[in-house]
Amino acid sequence: MTSLALTPESVDLTVGQEVTLVPRAEDAEGGTVSGAAVRFTSSDPAVAAVTDDGLVRAVSPGSATVTAMAGDVASTSLVRVTAAPAPTPDRVA
């Protein structure tokens, strides 16, 4: 394996939303390498937490970089998190 790509490369979420990052490992000819063990980490789990399967959950406003590693090859995805909109009170007629 010579390269690793994450989809999406960047994502905007609101607090509470989730997205799954999909890794794609490639060999020198650009062919897909299956079965590569990929490990995910977040630069700031208090903003964006990530599971071993690449599921990212928006925790609090800010930005975090999620890194996927397979052997000595890495790829990143930027996660931007904004606050969830405040609920609007019901209108009384």
Residue frames relative to the residue before (quaternion, step in Angstrom):
aa qw qx qy qz dx dy dz
M 1.0000 0.0000 0.0000 0.0000 0.00 0.00 0.00
T 0.1282 -0.8210 0.5547 0.0424 3.55 -0.87 0.99
S 0.8056 0.1006 -0.0754 0.5789 3.60 1.19 -0.32
L 0.1522 -0.7530 0.6365 0.0689 3.49 -1.32 0.52
A 0.0564 -0.7913 0.6087 0.0113 3.59 -0.88 0.94
L 0.2261 -0.7537 0.6026 0.1330 3.55 -1.18 0.68
T 0.0992 -0.7621 0.6373 0.0566 3.53 -1.09 0.79
P 0.5209 -0.2853 -0.7945 0.1269 1.58 -1.49 1.99
E 0.5712 -0.5958 0.4420 0.3512 3.59 -1.26 0.45
S 0.7684 -0.0166 -0.0082 0.6397 3.57 1.24 -0.49
V 0.0474 -0.8001 0.5978 -0.0104 3.53 -1.16 0.62
D 0.2463 -0.7357 0.6150 0.1408 3.55 -1.18 0.73
L 0.0022 -0.8012 0.5962 -0.0519 3.57 -0.77 1.09
T 0.3136 -0.6702 0.6146 0.2734 3.53 -1.33 0.21
V 0.6854 -0.4847 0.3427 0.4217 3.54 -1.21 0.54
G 0.7739 0.3165 -0.2648 0.4804 3.56 -0.88 1.01
Q 0.6103 0.5501 -0.3636 0.4389 3.61 1.16 -0.38
E 0.1998 -0.7662 0.6014 0.1061 3.54 -1.29 0.45
V 0.0100 -0.7590 0.6508 0.0184 3.53 -1.28 0.50
T 0.3080 -0.7314 0.5739 0.2022 3.57 -1.12 0.64
L 0.2819 -0.7349 0.5962 0.1580 3.54 -0.85 1.04
V 0.2112 -0.7912 0.5683 0.0807 3.55 -0.86 1.02
P 0.2184 -0.7882 0.5611 0.1270 3.61 -0.58 1.11
R 0.0769 -0.7638 0.6379 0.0609 3.57 -1.20 0.60
A 0.1675 -0.7863 0.5916 0.0609 3.54 -0.56 1.22
E 0.0854 -0.8078 0.5830 0.0179 3.58 -0.97 0.89
D 0.4105 -0.6759 0.5516 0.2653 3.52 -1.23 0.55
A 0.7597 -0.3975 0.2634 0.4421 3.59 -1.30 0.03
E 0.6942 0.4536 -0.2730 0.4878 3.61 1.16 -0.55
G 0.5787 -0.6078 0.3675 0.4007 3.60 1.26 0.01
G 0.4860 0.6624 -0.4338 0.3700 3.57 1.28 0.16
T 0.5441 -0.6257 0.4543 0.3257 3.55 -1.12 0.66
V 0.2248 -0.7400 0.6219 0.1226 3.54 -1.03 0.92
S 0.1806 -0.7997 0.5639 0.0991 3.58 -0.56 1.10
G 0.7866 0.3649 -0.2568 0.4268 3.51 -1.27 0.48
A 0.4049 0.7030 -0.4941 0.3126 3.61 1.21 0.23
A 0.3832 -0.7073 0.5459 0.2342 3.58 -0.91 0.93
V 0.0726 -0.8093 0.5829 -0.0102 3.56 -0.55 1.21
R 0.1430 -0.7746 0.6134 0.0570 3.56 -0.97 0.98
F 0.2079 -0.7926 0.5668 0.0849 3.58 -0.90 0.99
T 0.0182 0.7682 -0.6400 0.0032 3.56 -1.14 0.75
S 0.2919 -0.7322 0.5894 0.1770 3.56 -1.27 0.51
S 0.4738 -0.6676 0.4933 0.2940 3.57 -1.01 0.80
D 0.7954 0.0618 -0.0297 0.6022 3.60 1.20 -0.46
P 0.2003 -0.8266 0.5160 0.1019 3.60 0.11 1.27
A 0.5785 0.5742 -0.3838 0.4341 3.61 1.20 -0.32
V 0.6835 0.4190 -0.2690 0.5338 3.60 1.28 -0.34
A 0.7940 -0.0364 0.0763 0.6020 3.57 0.83 -1.04
A 0.1609 -0.7886 0.5905 0.0592 3.55 -0.50 1.23
V 0.1136 -0.8004 0.5864 0.0510 3.59 -1.03 0.74
T 0.3549 -0.7271 0.5515 0.2032 3.56 -1.05 0.83
D 0.6981 -0.4547 0.3532 0.4256 3.56 -1.33 0.09
D 0.6939 0.4663 -0.2641 0.4810 3.60 1.22 -0.47
G 0.5940 -0.6030 0.3568 0.3952 3.60 1.27 0.09
L 0.4457 0.6637 -0.4786 0.3630 3.60 1.21 0.30
V 0.1475 -0.7963 0.5851 0.0418 3.57 -0.64 1.19
R 0.1021 -0.7787 0.6178 0.0397 3.56 -0.92 0.97
A 0.3800 -0.7156 0.5465 0.2118 3.56 -0.87 1.03
V 0.1785 -0.8310 0.5245 0.0507 3.57 -0.51 1.22
S 0.7884 -0.1196 0.1177 0.5918 3.59 0.87 -0.97
P 0.6600 -0.5339 0.3394 0.4052 3.61 -1.16 0.48
G 0.4968 0.6212 -0.5070 0.3319 3.54 -1.12 0.80
S 0.4475 -0.6532 0.5270 0.3090 3.54 -1.28 -0.40
A 0.0046 0.7740 -0.6330 0.0121 3.55 -1.15 0.67
T 0.3077 -0.7178 0.5927 0.1970 3.51 -1.23 0.56
V 0.1899 -0.7549 0.6182 0.1094 3.56 -0.82 1.01
T 0.1498 -0.7928 0.5889 0.0473 3.55 -0.81 1.07
A 0.1662 -0.7403 0.6442 0.0963 3.54 -1.04 0.88
M 0.0693 -0.7980 0.5985 0.0106 3.58 -0.87 0.98
A 0.0135 0.7466 -0.6649 0.0174 3.53 -1.06 0.85
G 0.7869 -0.0706 -0.0072 0.6130 3.55 -0.20 1.27
D 0.7504 -0.3332 0.2577 0.5094 3.59 -0.71 -1.04
V 0.5508 0.5827 -0.3945 0.4488 3.59 1.27 0.37
A 0.0516 -0.8191 0.5711 -0.0136 3.57 -0.90 0.97
S 0.0515 -0.7517 0.6555 0.0506 3.52 -1.36 0.41
T 0.2094 -0.8016 0.5506 0.1026 3.58 -1.10 0.62
S 0.1340 -0.7405 0.6515 0.0960 3.50 -1.37 0.40
L 0.3217 -0.7452 0.5554 0.1809 3.57 -0.88 0.97
V 0.1094 -0.7853 0.6086 0.0316 3.57 -0.84 1.05
R 0.0911 -0.7791 0.6198 0.0213 3.56 -0.71 1.14
V 0.1029 -0.8132 0.5728 0.0104 3.57 -0.75 1.09
T 0.1065 -0.7721 0.6245 0.0499 3.54 -0.95 0.95
A 0.6184 -0.5451 0.4143 0.3858 3.54 -1.27 0.41
A 0.5179 -0.6075 0.4983 0.3383 3.54 -1.14 0.64
P 0.5406 -0.6233 0.4384 0.3566 3.60 -0.97 0.72
A 0.5188 -0.6332 0.4758 0.3216 3.55 -1.08 0.77
P 0.5051 -0.6412 0.4704 0.3354 3.59 -0.98 0.76
T 0.3528 -0.7185 0.5563 0.2231 3.55 -1.07 0.70
P 0.4935 -0.6602 0.4667 0.3205 3.57 -0.92 0.82
D 0.5428 -0.6007 0.4691 0.3528 3.56 -1.12 0.64
R 0.4205 -0.6928 0.5233 0.2633 3.53 -1.02 0.80
V 0.2642 -0.7476 0.5913 0.1470 3.50 -1.01 0.87
A 0.3677 -0.7565 0.5011 0.2036 3.58 -0.74 1.08
